[in-house]
Amino acid sequence: SGGRLAPPDKPSIAVLPFQNMSGDPEQEYFGDGIAEDIITALSKLRGFFVIARNSSFAYKGKAPDIRQVTRELGVRYVLEGSVRKAGERLRVTG
């Protein structure tokens, strides 16, 4: 059955670390925290198979091809996003 990691009956997802689009290093921790919170929330849903943080965070600081991520982690879905701070405003996209 090859290198499939996820049970075939559940949708599988990897949440990649959110990219810090601002020059503020503090937003790095914020972006990581958002991704971790999403991983935790999805892990509580029985209908999902969620890749562990250690595996998905191996892509931190890289710009991987999503097809490559799905192949390497054996998932069907990949969530990626970014955080950007400008003055007092903070924007999160996913």
C-alpha positions in Angstrom: 0.0 0.0 0.0 3.0 2.3 -0.5 4.0 5.1 1.8 0.6 6.4 2.7 0.5 7.8 6.2 -3.1 8.7 6.6 -6.0 6.3 7.1 -7.8 6.2 3.7 -11.2 6.8 5.2 -10.4 10.2 6.6 -9.4 13.5 4.8 -5.8 14.2 5.6 -4.3 17.6 6.1 -1.0 19.3 6.9 -1.0 22.8 8.4 2.2 24.6 7.3 3.8 27.3 9.5 2.4 30.7 8.6 4.8 33.0 6.8 5.8 36.2 8.5 5.3 38.9 5.8 6.3 41.8 8.0 9.8 42.7 9.1 8.9 42.2 12.8 10.5 39.1 14.3 7.8 39.0 17.0 5.2 38.1 14.3 7.2 34.9 13.7 6.0 33.5 17.0 2.5 34.8 16.3 2.3 33.0 13.0 3.7 29.8 14.5 1.1 30.0 17.2 -1.8 30.4 14.8 -0.6 27.3 12.8 -0.3 25.3 16.1 -3.8 26.4 17.2 -5.2 25.2 13.9 -3.4 21.9 14.2 -4.7 21.4 17.7 -8.3 22.3 16.7 -8.4 20.1 13.7 -6.8 17.2 15.7 -9.9 17.3 18.0 -12.2 16.6 15.0 -12.7 12.9 14.5 -13.3 13.3 10.8 -9.7 14.5 10.0 -6.3 13.0 10.0 -3.9 15.8 10.9 -0.1 15.7 10.3 1.9 16.3 13.5 3.4 19.8 14.0 7.0 18.4 13.9 6.4 17.1 10.4 4.6 20.1 8.9 7.0 22.6 10.6 9.9 21.0 8.8 8.9 23.3 5.9 9.3 26.5 8.0 11.3 29.1 6.2 10.9 27.3 2.8 8.6 27.9 -0.1 7.7 24.3 -0.9 5.7 23.2 -3.9 2.3 22.1 -2.5 2.3 19.0 -4.7 5.6 18.0 -3.2 4.2 18.5 0.4 1.2 16.4 -0.3 3.4 13.6 -1.7 6.1 13.8 1.1 3.6 13.9 3.9 0.9 11.6 2.4 -1.9 14.2 2.7 -4.7 15.3 0.5 -5.0 18.9 1.8 -2.4 21.5 2.8 -3.2 24.7 4.6 -0.8 27.6 4.4 -1.1 31.2 5.4 0.7 34.4 6.3 0.7 37.1 9.0 1.4 40.8 8.2 1.6 43.6 10.7 1.4 47.2 9.7 1.3 49.7 12.6 -1.4 48.6 14.9 -3.1 46.4 12.3 -2.5 42.7 12.0 -3.6 40.7 9.0 -3.9 36.9 8.9 -4.6 35.0 5.7 -4.9 31.3 5.2 
